[in-house]
Amino acid sequence: MLRNAEKMKKPELLAPAGSLEGVRAAVQSGADAVYMGFGTFNARRGAKNFTREQMIEAIAYCRARGVKTNLTFNIVALDRELEQAIADIKLLNQAGADALIVQDIGLVQLIRTCAPEMPIHASTQMTVHTLDGARFVKSLGFSRVVLSRECTLEEIREITAGAGIETEVFVHGALCMCYSGQCYLSSVIGQRSGNRGLCAQPCRLPYGYEGKSGTAFPLSLKDLCLAGWLQPLVQAGVASFKIEGRMKRPEYAAVVTDIYSRLLREQRRPTKEEMDTLQLVFSRDGFTDGYLTGKKGDAMFGTKTDVPLEKAKPLYEQAARRFAEGKEMPRVPVDMAFTARTGQPVSLAVCDGERALQITGEIPETAVNRPVTEEVIAKSLQKTGGTPFITQKVGIGLDTGLMVPASHINALRRQALAQLLQQREQPPARAWYEPTFQREKQPVQPFKGYTVEVRTMAQITKEMCAMPPQMIYVPLDALAHHQNRTQQLLAQGLTLCAVLPRVYNHKEQEVLSGMLCQVKQMGITHALVGNLGQIETLRHFGMKTYGDFGLNVCNSNALAVLARQGLRRQTLSFELRLPQLRDLCKPIDTELIVYGYLPLMVFENCAIRRKTGKCICKTSITALTDRTGRRMVLLPEYGCRNTLLNSQPLYLAEPEFAQLGIPYARLRFTTEAPKRCGQIYTAYMQRETPVFPEGHTRGLYRRGVE
């Protein structure tokens, strides 16, 4: 019974703020918590954000009003940035921030070491969407996980019930076409990385199919609105409901927060008027309930709706008045006890449940005509307007026949509440341990050779069998469905590694677990994971685990964490420049993708089906064309998902990477015909340059990202 009561408690409403004005907008509109960005380590680096002094002020402002502050530290960090990251974390720890929202597992290690009392929330950028994923981040020290927006209500319920960690879900705001943390479109085509907080949102641009000029918006989703689903989410046990919008104006946050606050407080669905208001302040052809219901398709897509200023202006003005300087919502209940005794100074005690203080005034005189009454005193003590306090209980101890002017009572009340507010602003005392950045020198690993990744068994060519690579990565379902071919290749001495789909849900995991049992019985003992949750999954099977690019490893600390988790090898991020790759401290074997059509996005909502209205994955190749004429193939993925591939293949020659201390280089084959796979593999083995009729790219290894 106690457990059920715990689950049914009111969740917090978490609102965005990109400035001090935005903080006031959220707090004065009913937010229980505010999330903000500070410095360069947040996924909205383009937002106004806060100076050092403003951040301290914002945290104190929220704490005094009983509102929590969650700070976004949700990008991947580079080795050279870790000292600055620690300086920022130290400031936030001392200022009393309530939690850090983190993407980078390397930063988690630093935070746990330096600020062990600081709560850490797993960002949606970590792509956690399974029960195993939530359990894994809990094992790393996270106290809450922000689930992927693609999770259904059933999945949210299951994860919340079984993970032993708080869950947070987005309930309103922008939806990305790609799983958060897995989008490389902006970085590869424009050097603005979503994993570094500078996404240029190229998915909102028009695209065409099969070489036709782009007039449609096949990658632009409507904004999410779960205003009608709050009570089912409350019943699911979700701890925090998050509104997206740190880049939007404070009035937007105020309007949306106010409506969601009322819906939660009154435990009801929105009215038509409230839905119209939400749509008026911002929408993309209306709203979608996202993936919550599991109903995917064309109805989820839309572009920004232009609303005439005169329509939205009254809403914005009304909202602005609510959070104007000096305006206060009565949020903090206090008890007051007033005492007036003959011959003693009057006193007023105030308590907010955690803190108590008492102040004294003058000795009351004997009344000549009209002595003060308890009613007069109570009325004065109730006047808390202009403060964040609301009087809850009033206790009065009063001798008869005394004169206490109302002005004196009011002055005592103002003084006591001002002192209490000041006390509430003070940050908690927290431990801090200065880190050391001296790393043990690791011997530089020589280049050992090539690995190959294929999509089909046919792409494992005779050239690969004659000159075996160090390892061949093969999709798990391909291995399980072609057992004879799998056993034949193993008998030839090839080392095969099962590739798990980067994304799958709980129901699909049961099927995949059966496949893992199958391939393990055939003699395959290695598996490649593209999601942190899969590390937990493979522990149950006792398989040797290798990390793929989807783990977004960009610093030495992240490699150290994965080494402790038992990974044998980790593929490094293709968003890093060659010198950055070289300078990483590598406690485990590392790998670099040196050939292939780089994956730009992974979709839950099938873009192939959007074009044709039916599934044609097995019969033809579908591609998107951008405004410049670049043709990007939509690669079918497990579970009727897609990966969008870059228009040109990455090519890096051996002299460019052999001296980086990275022992393995991967050739990643996707849409290439078997003959083409054999040609490219042979060229690499013979240190020759393949012919690229369509051109090629060196990716980000020389250019890097912002």
C-alpha positions in Angstrom: 0.0 0.0 0.0 2.8 2.4 0.9 4.4 1.7 -2.4 1.3 2.6 -4.3 0.9 5.8 -2.3 4.5 6.7 -3.2 3.8 6.2 -6.9 0.6 8.3 -6.9 2.2 11.3 -5.3 2.0 14.5 -7.4 4.9 14.7 -9.8 6.9 17.8 -10.3 6.3 20.1 -13.2 9.7 21.0 -14.8 9.7 24.2 -16.8 12.4 25.7 -19.1 14.3 28.9 -18.5 16.9 30.6 -20.7 17.3 33.7 -18.7 16.6 35.3 -15.3 13.3 36.6 -16.7 12.6 33.1 -17.9 13.2 31.8 -14.3 10.6 34.3 -12.9 8.2 33.3 -15.7 8.4 29.6 -14.8 8.3 30.1 -11.0 5.5 32.6 -11.0 3.4 30.4 -13.3 3.5 27.3 -11.1 6.6 25.3 -12.0 7.8 22.9 -9.2 11.3 22.8 -10.8 13.2 24.8 -13.4 15.9 23.5 -15.8 18.6 25.9 -17.1 21.8 25.9 -19.0 25.1 27.3 -17.8 28.4 27.8 -19.6 29.2 25.7 -22.7 28.2 22.3 -21.4 24.5 22.3 -22.3 22.5 21.2 -25.3 21.1 24.7 -26.0 24.4 26.6 -26.3 22.5 29.0 -28.6 20.2 30.0 -25.8 20.9 33.2 -23.9 21.8 31.2 -20.8 23.3 32.8 -17.7 26.4 34.5 -16.4 28.1 33.2 -13.2 26.4 35.9 -11.1 23.0 35.4 -12.7 23.2 31.6 -12.2 23.9 32.0 -8.5 21.0 34.5 -8.3 18.6 32.3 -10.2 19.3 29.2 -8.0 18.9 31.3 -4.8 15.6 32.8 -6.2 14.2 29.3 -6.9 15.4 27.8 -3.6 13.8 30.6 -1.6 10.4 29.8 -3.3 10.6 26.0 -2.9 11.4 25.4 -6.6 14.2 23.0 -7.6 16.9 23.8 -10.1 18.2 21.3 -12.6 21.2 22.4 -14.6 21.8 21.0 -18.1 25.2 19.5 -18.4 24.0 17.5 -21.3 26.6 17.5 -24.0 29.7 15.4 -24.6 32.9 17.0 -23.4 36.4 16.8 -24.8 39.5 16.1 -22.7 40.8 19.7 -22.9 37.4 20.9 -21.6 37.2 18.8 -18.5 39.0 21.3 -16.2 36.5 24.0 -17.3 33.7 21.5 -16.7 34.9 20.9 -13.2 35.0 24.7 -12.5 31.4 25.0 -13.6 30.3 22.0 -11.5 32.1 23.4 -8.5 30.2 26.7 -8.9 26.8 24.9 -9.2 27.6 22.6 -6.3 28.4 25.6 -4.1 25.4 27.5 -5.3 23.1 24.6 -4.3 21.8 23.5 -7.7 19.4 20.5 -7.0 20.7 18.3 -9.9 22.8 18.1 -13.0 21.3 16.7 -16.2 24.2 14.8 -17.8 24.8 13.0 -21.1 28.5 12.2 -21.0 29.4 9.1 -18.9 32.9 10.5 -18.5 31.5 13.6 -16.8 29.5 11.4 -14.4 32.7 9.9 -13.1 34.1 13.4 -12.4 31.0 14.6 -10.7 30.8 11.5 -8.5 34.4 12.1 -7.5 34.3 15.8 -6.9 30.7 16.4 -5.7 29.4 13.1 -4.3 26.3 14.8 -2.8 25.2 16.3 -6.1 22.2 14.4 -7.7 22.7 13.5 -11.3 19.9 12.9 -13.9 20.5 11.0 -17.1 19.8 13.2 -20.0 17.5 12.2 -22.8 20.7 12.6 -24.9 21.8 9.2 -23.4 19.0 7.5 -25.5 17.6 5.5 -22.6 14.4 3.8 -23.7 14.5 0.4 -22.1 14.3 -1.1 -18.6 17.9 -2.4 -18.9 19.0 1.1 -20.0 17.4 2.7 -16.9 19.0 0.0 -14.6 22.4 0.6 -16.2 22.4 4.4 -15.6 21.3 3.8 -12.1 24.3 1.6 -11.6 26.5 4.5 -12.8 25.1 6.7 -10.0 22.2 8.5 -11.6 19.1 9.2 -9.5 16.8 10.0 -12.4 16.5 9.2 -16.1 14.9 11.4 -18.7 13.4 8.8 -21.0 13.5 9.0 -24.8 10.5 10.8 -26.3 9.8 7.7 -28.4 8.7 5.6 -25.4 5.1 4.5 -25.2 2.9 4.8 -22.1 3.3 1.0 -21.6 7.1 1.3 -21.8 7.2 4.3 -19.4 5.0 2.4 -16.9 7.3 -0.7 -17.1 10.5 1.2 -16.8 9.2 3.3 -13.9 8.0 0.3 -12.0 11.1 -1.9 -12.5 14.2 0.3 -12.7 14.4 1.6 -9.1 15.2 5.1 -10.4 13.0 8.2 -10.9 11.7 8.8 -14.4 11.2 12.0 -16.2 9.2 12.5 -19.4 8.7 15.3 -21.9 5.0 16.4 -22.0 5.2 19.4 -24.2 7.4 21.0 -26.9 9.5 20.2 -29.9 9.9 16.6 -31.1 13.0 15.6 -33.0 12.7 13.1 -35.8 15.8 11.3 -34.5 16.3 9.6 -31.2 18.0 12.2 -29.0 21.8 11.7 -28.7 21.9 9.7 -32.0 21.6 12.6 -34.5 24.7 13.5 -36.5 23.0 15.2 -39.5 23.8 18.7 -38.3 27.4 17.9 -37.5 28.3 16.0 -40.7 26.7 18.4 -43.1 27.4 21.6 -41.2 29.8 21.0 -38.4 27.2 22.0 -35.8 26.8 19.0 -33.5 23.6 18.2 -31.6 25.8 16.3 -29.1 27.7 19.5 -28.5 24.7 21.7 -28.1 24.7 23.5 -31.5 22.2 21.6 -33.7 21.2 23.7 -36.7 17.9 21.7 -37.1 18.4 20.7 -40.8 15.6 18.2 -40.2 13.1 21.1 -40.3 14.1 21.9 -43.9 12.3 20.6 -47.0 13.4 17.4 -48.7 12.3 15.5 -51.7 12.3 11.8 -52.6 14.5 10.1 -55.2 16.2 13.2 -56.6 13.2 15.4 -56.8 13.5 18.9 -55.4 12.4 19.3 -51.8 8.9 20.6 -51.3 7.8 18.4 -48.5 9.0 18.2 -44.9 9.3 14.5 -44.2 11.6 14.9 -41.1 9.6 17.7 -39.4 7.4 16.4 -36.5 4.6 18.4 -34.9 5.2 19.6 -31.3 4.4 17.2 -28.6 1.4 17.8 -26.3 0.5 15.3 -23.6 -1.9 17.7 -21.8 -4.6 15.1 -22.1 -2.4 12.3 -20.8 -1.2 13.7 -17.5 -3.3 11.5 -15.2 -2.2 8.2 -16.9 1.4 9.3 -16.5 0.8 10.2 -12.9 -0.6 6.7 -12.4 2.4 5.3 -14.1 4.6 6.8 -11.4 6.5 9.3 -13.4 8.4 11.7 -11.1 8.8 14.7 -13.4 6.9 16.2 -16.3 9.1 18.3 -18.5 8.2 21.2 -20.8 10.7 21.8 -23.7 11.5 25.3 -24.7 14.7 27.0 -23.3 15.1 28.7 -26.7 11.6 30.2 -26.6 10.6 33.5 -25.0 9.7 33.6 -21.3 6.0 34.4 -22.1 5.8 31.1 -23.9 7.1 29.2 -20.9 4.7 31.2 -18.6 1.6 30.3 -20.7 2.4 26.6 -21.1 3.6 26.2 -17.5 0.5 27.9 -16.1 -1.9 25.5 -18.0 0.0 22.3 -17.1 0.3 23.4 -13.5 -3.5 23.8 -13.3 -4.1 20.5 -15.0 -1.9 18.7 -12.6 -3.3 20.5 -9.6 -6.9 19.9 -10.6 -6.3 16.4 -11.9 -8.2 16.9 -15.2 -7.9 17.0 -18.9 -7.5 20.4 -20.8 -10.4 22.3 -22.0 -10.8 23.3 -25.6 -9.9 26.9 -24.6 -6.7 25.7 -23.0 -5.8 23.6 -26.0 -6.5 26.6 -28.3 -4.2 28.7 -26.1 -1.4 26.2 -26.3 -1.7 26.1 -30.0 -1.7 29.8 -30.3 1.5 30.4 -28.5 3.4 27.8 -30.6 2.6 24.7 -32.7 3.5 23.0 -35.9 0.2 22.4 -37.7 -1.3 21.5 -34.3 0.1 18.9 -31.9 0.7 15.2 -31.6 0.6 12.9 -28.6 3.9 11.7 -29.9 4.8 8.1 -29.5 3.0 7.7 -26.2 0.0 5.8 -27.8 2.2 3.9 -30.3 0.3 5.4 -33.2 2.9 6.5 -35.6 2.4 7.9 -39.1 1.7 11.0 -41.2 -0.5 12.6 -38.5 2.6 13.2 -36.5 4.3 15.5 -39.0 4.0 19.3 -39.5 5.8 22.6 -39.9 5.7 25.8 -37.8 2.3 27.5 -37.7 2.6 31.3 -38.3 0.2 33.0 -35.9 -0.5 36.8 -36.5 1.1 38.8 -33.7 -2.1 40.5 -32.8 -3.6 37.1 -31.8 -0.8 36.0 -29.5 0.1 39.5 -28.2 -2.7 39.6 -25.5 -1.7 36.2 -24.2 2.0 37.2 -24.0 1.1 40.5 -22.2 -1.1 38.8 -19.7 1.7 36.3 -19.0 4.3 39.0 -18.7 2.3 40.8 -16.0 2.2 37.6 -14.0 6.0 37.3 -13.8 7.0 41.0 -13.9 9.7 42.2 -11.4 8.3 42.1 -7.9 5.3 39.9 -8.7 5.0 36.9 -6.4 2.8 33.8 -6.5 2.1 32.6 -2.9 4.0 29.3 -2.9 5.5 28.8 0.5 3.2 28.0 3.4 4.2 29.4 6.8 2.9 29.2 10.4 3.0 32.3 12.5 2.8 32.7 16.3 2.3 36.2 17.7 2.7 37.0 21.4 1.8 40.2 23.2 2.2 40.1 27.0 2.0 42.9 29.6 5.5 44.3 30.3 7.2 42.2 27.6 8.2 43.0 24.0 5.8 41.6 21.5 7.2 38.8 19.4 6.5 37.1 16.1 7.7 33.5 15.4 7.6 32.3 11.8 8.2 28.7 10.6 8.2 27.2 7.1 8.4 23.6 8.2 12.2 23.5 8.1 13.3 26.8 9.4 12.0 28.9 12.3 12.9 32.4 13.5 11.6 34.8 16.0 11.8 38.6 16.2 10.7 41.0 18.9 9.3 44.5 18.9 8.4 47.1 21.4 6.7 46.6 24.8 3.0 47.2 24.3 1.2 50.0 26.1 -2.1 49.7 28.0 -5.0 50.6 25.7 -6.9 53.8 26.6 -9.9 53.2 24.3 -9.8 50.2 21.9 -7.4 47.4 22.8 -6.0 45.2 20.0 -8.0 42.0 19.2 -7.0 38.6 18.0 -9.0 39.3 14.8 -7.0 42.4 14.0 -3.7 40.6 14.6 -4.7 37.6 12.5 -5.8 39.9 9.7 -2.4 41.7 9.7 -0.5 38.4 9.7 -2.5 37.2 6.6 -1.2 40.1 4.5 1.7 38.4 2.8 1.1 39.8 -0.7 4.3 40.8 -2.5 6.1 37.8 -0.9 6.3 34.1 -1.9 4.7 33.2 1.4 1.1 32.3 2.3 0.0 32.2 6.0 -1.2 28.7 6.9 -1.7 28.6 10.7 -1.8 31.5 13.1 -1.3 31.2 16.8 -1.9 34.2 19.0 -1.1 34.7 22.7 -2.6 38.0 23.8 -3.1 39.6 27.2 -6.2 41.7 27.5 -6.2 45.5 27.4 -3.1 46.0 25.3 -2.5 48.4 22.5 -0.5 47.1 19.5 -0.8 49.3 16.4 -1.5 47.4 13.1 1.5 49.3 11.6 3.7 47.6 14.2 2.3 44.1 13.5 2.7 44.7 9.8 6.3 45.8 10.3 7.1 42.7 12.3 5.5 40.5 9.7 7.5 42.2 6.9 10.7 41.9 8.8 10.2 38.3 9.8 9.3 37.2 6.2 12.3 39.1 4.8 14.6 37.3 7.2 13.0 34.0 6.4 13.3 34.6 2.7 17.0 35.4 3.2 17.5 32.2 5.1 15.8 30.2 2.4 18.1 31.6 -0.2 21.2 30.2 1.5 22.8 27.2 -0.3 23.2 23.9 1.6 26.7 23.0 2.7 28.1 20.3 0.3 31.3 18.4 0.1 33.8 19.2 -2.6 37.0 17.3 -3.5 39.4 18.8 -6.0 40.2 16.3 -8.8 43.5 15.5 -10.3 43.9 15.5 -14.1 47.2 13.6 -14.2 46.7 10.5 -16.2 48.9 7.4 -16.3 50.8 7.2 -19.5 49.6 4.4 -21.6 51.8 2.6 -24.2 50.8 3.7 -27.7 48.9 0.9 -29.4 50.2 0.0 -32.8 47.7 -0.4 -35.7 46.7 -4.1 -35.7 44.4 -4.2 -38.7 40.9 -3.9 -40.1 37.4 -4.9 -39.0 34.5 -5.1 -41.3 30.8 -4.4 -40.7 28.2 -5.8 -43.1 24.4 -5.6 -43.4 23.9 -8.9 -45.2 25.7 -12.2 -45.3 26.2 -11.8 -49.0 28.5 -8.8 -48.3 31.0 -11.2 -46.6 32.9 -11.8 -49.8 35.5 -14.3 -50.9 38.2 -11.5 -50.5 37.3 -11.3 -46.8 37.4 -15.0 -46.4 40.8 -15.2 -48.2 42.3 -12.3 -46.2 40.3 -12.4 -43.0 39.7 -9.1 -41.1 40.3 -8.9 -37.4 36.5 -9.2 -36.9 33.3 -9.1 -38.9 30.4 -7.4 -37.4 27.1 -8.9 -38.6 23.5 -8.0 -37.6 22.2 -10.3 -35.0 19.1 -11.2 -36.9 21.2 -12.0 -40.0 23.3 -14.5 -38.0 20.3 -16.1 -36.5 18.3 -16.4 -39.7 21.3 -17.8 -41.7 22.6 -20.5 -39.4 24.2 -22.6 -42.1 26.2 -19.7 -43.5 27.1 -18.5 -40.0 28.5 -21.9 -39.1 30.3 -22.2 -42.4 32.1 -18.8 -41.8 33.0 -19.8 -38.3 34.4 -23.1 -39.5 36.7 -21.1 -41.9 38.2 -19.3 -38.9 36.4 -15.9 -39.3 35.7 -14.1 -36.0 32.0 -13.0 -36.1 30.5 -10.4 -33.8 26.7 -10.0 -33.4 25.5 -6.4 -33.9 22.5 -5.5 -31.8 20.1 -3.0 -33.3 20.9 0.5 -31.9 17.2 0.9 -31.0 14.7 -1.7 -29.9 11.8 -1.9 -27.4 11.0 -4.3 -24.6 8.8 -6.6 -26.8 11.5 -6.8 -29.4 14.1 -7.4 -26.8 12.5 -10.7 -25.9 12.9 -11.8 -29.6 16.5 -10.6 -29.7 17.3 -12.4 -26.5 16.2 -15.6 -28.2 18.5 -14.8 -31.2 21.4 -14.2 -28.8 20.9 -17.6 -27.3 20.9 -19.1 -30.8 24.1 -17.5 -32.0 25.9 -18.2 -28.7 25.1 -21.8 -29.1 26.6 -21.6 -32.6 29.9 -20.4 -31.1 29.6 -16.6 -31.4 30.8 -15.0 -28.2 31.2 -11.3 -29.2 28.5 -8.6 -29.5 28.5 -5.0 -30.5 26.3 -2.6 -28.6 25.1 0.9 -29.8 23.2 1.8 -26.7 24.2 1.8 -23.0 21.3 -0.3 -22.0 22.6 -3.2 -24.1 25.6 -3.5 -21.8 23.3 -4.6 -19.1 21.5 -7.0 -21.4 24.7 -8.7 -22.6 25.8 -9.3 -19.0 23.0 -11.8 -18.7 24.5 -13.8 -21.7 28.1 -13.6 -20.6 29.2 -12.3 -24.0 32.2 -10.2 -24.7 31.0 -6.7 -25.2 32.2 -4.1 -27.8 31.0 -0.5 -27.9 29.8 1.1 -31.1 29.7 4.8 -32.2 26.2 5.3 -30.6 27.8 5.5 -27.1 29.3 8.9 -28.2 32.7 8.4 -26.6 34.7 11.7 -26.8 37.0 11.8 -23.8 39.4 9.6 -21.8 37.1 9.4 -18.7 34.3 7.8 -20.8 36.7 5.2 -22.0 37.8 4.5 -18.4 34.1 4.1 -17.3 33.5 1.6 -20.1 36.6 -0.3 -19.2 35.3 -0.7 -15.7 32.0 -1.9 -17.1 33.9 -4.7 -18.9 33.9 -3.5 -22.5 36.7 -5.1 -24.6 36.8 -2.4 -27.3 35.2 0.9 -28.0 34.5 2.7 -31.3 35.4 6.3 -31.0 33.1 9.2 -32.0 33.4 10.2 -35.7 32.8 13.8 -34.5 36.3 14.0 -33.2 39.3 15.4 -35.1 42.4 13.3 -35.6 44.5 15.0 -33.0 41.7 14.7 -30.5 41.5 11.0 -31.2 45.3 10.6 -30.9 45.5 12.4 -27.5 42.8 10.2 -25.8 44.1 8.1 -22.9 43.0 4.6 -24.0 42.7 2.0 -21.2 40.9 -0.4 -23.6 41.3 -1.2 -27.3 39.7 1.4 -29.5 38.4 1.4 -33.1 37.8 4.0 -35.7 35.3 4.0 -38.6 37.5 4.8 -41.7 35.1 3.8 -44.5 31.4 3.9 -45.0 28.2 6.0 -45.5 28.0 7.6 -42.0 24.7 7.2 -40.2 23.1 10.6 -39.7 19.8 9.9 -37.9 17.8 6.9 -36.6 14.0 7.2 -36.8 11.3 5.5 -34.9 8.8 6.8 -37.5 9.4 5.1 -40.8 10.2 7.7 -43.5 10.1 5.0 -46.2 6.5 4.2 -45.5 5.7 8.0 -45.5 6.6 8.1 -49.2 4.9 5.0 -50.4 2.2 4.3 -47.8 3.5 0.7 -47.5 6.7 -1.1 -46.6 9.1 -1.5 -49.6 12.3 -2.2 -47.6 12.9 -5.6 -49.2 12.2 -4.6 -52.8 13.9 -1.2 -53.4 16.1 1.5 -52.0 14.5 4.8 -50.9 16.4 8.1 -50.6 15.8 11.7 -49.5 17.2 14.6 -51.5 18.1 17.9 -49.9 18.1 21.4 -51.3 21.6 21.0 -52.7 20.7 17.8 -54.6 22.5 15.5 -52.1 20.9 12.0 -52.1 20.7 10.4 -48.7 19.6 6.8 -48.5 17.0 5.6 -46.0 18.4 2.4 -44.6 15.8 -0.1 -43.2 16.5 -1.0 -39.6 15.1 -3.6 -37.2 11.5 -3.0 -36.1 10.5 -0.9 -39.2 12.8 1.9 -38.3 15.2 3.8 -40.6 18.7 5.2 -40.5 19.5 8.1 -42.8 22.9 7.8 -44.4 25.2 10.5 -45.6 25.3 11.2 -49.4 28.9 10.3 -49.9 31.0 7.6 -48.3 33.7 8.4 -45.7 37.2 7.5 -46.8 40.3 7.7 -44.7 43.6 6.2 -45.9 45.8 4.2 -43.6 48.6 6.8 -43.3 46.1 9.2 -41.9 45.0 7.0 -38.9 47.7 4.4 -38.4 49.7 6.6 -36.0 46.8 7.6 -33.7 47.2 4.8 -31.2 43.9 3.2 -32.4 44.6 -0.5 -33.1 41.5 -1.2 -35.2 40.0 0.5 -38.3 36.5 -0.4 -39.5 35.1 -0.6 -43.0 31.4 -0.1 -42.6 29.3 -1.6 -45.5 25.6 -0.7 -45.8 24.1 -0.3 -49.3 27.1 -1.5 -51.3 26.7 -4.5 -53.5 28.9 -7.5 -52.5 31.2 -6.9 -55.5 31.8 -3.3 -54.4 32.5 -4.5 -50.8 35.1 -6.8 -52.1 36.8 -4.1 -54.2 37.0 -1.6 -51.3 38.2 -4.3 -48.8 40.9 -5.4 -51.3 42.0 -1.8 -51.9 42.5 -1.2 -48.1 44.3 -4.5 -47.7 46.7 -3.6 -50.5 47.0 0.0 -49.4 45.5 1.3 -52.6 42.9 4.1 -53.0 39.5 2.8 -54.1 37.8 4.6 -57.0 34.8 6.7 -55.9 32.7 7.7 -58.9 30.2 9.6 -56.7 33.0 11.3 -54.7 33.9 10.8 -51.0 34.4 12.7 -47.8 36.9 12.7 -45.0 34.0 13.4 -42.6 34.8 15.4 -39.5 38.2 13.9 -38.8 39.9 17.0 -40.2 37.2 19.7 -39.9 35.8 18.8 -36.4 32.6 20.2 -35.0 31.7 23.4 -33.1 
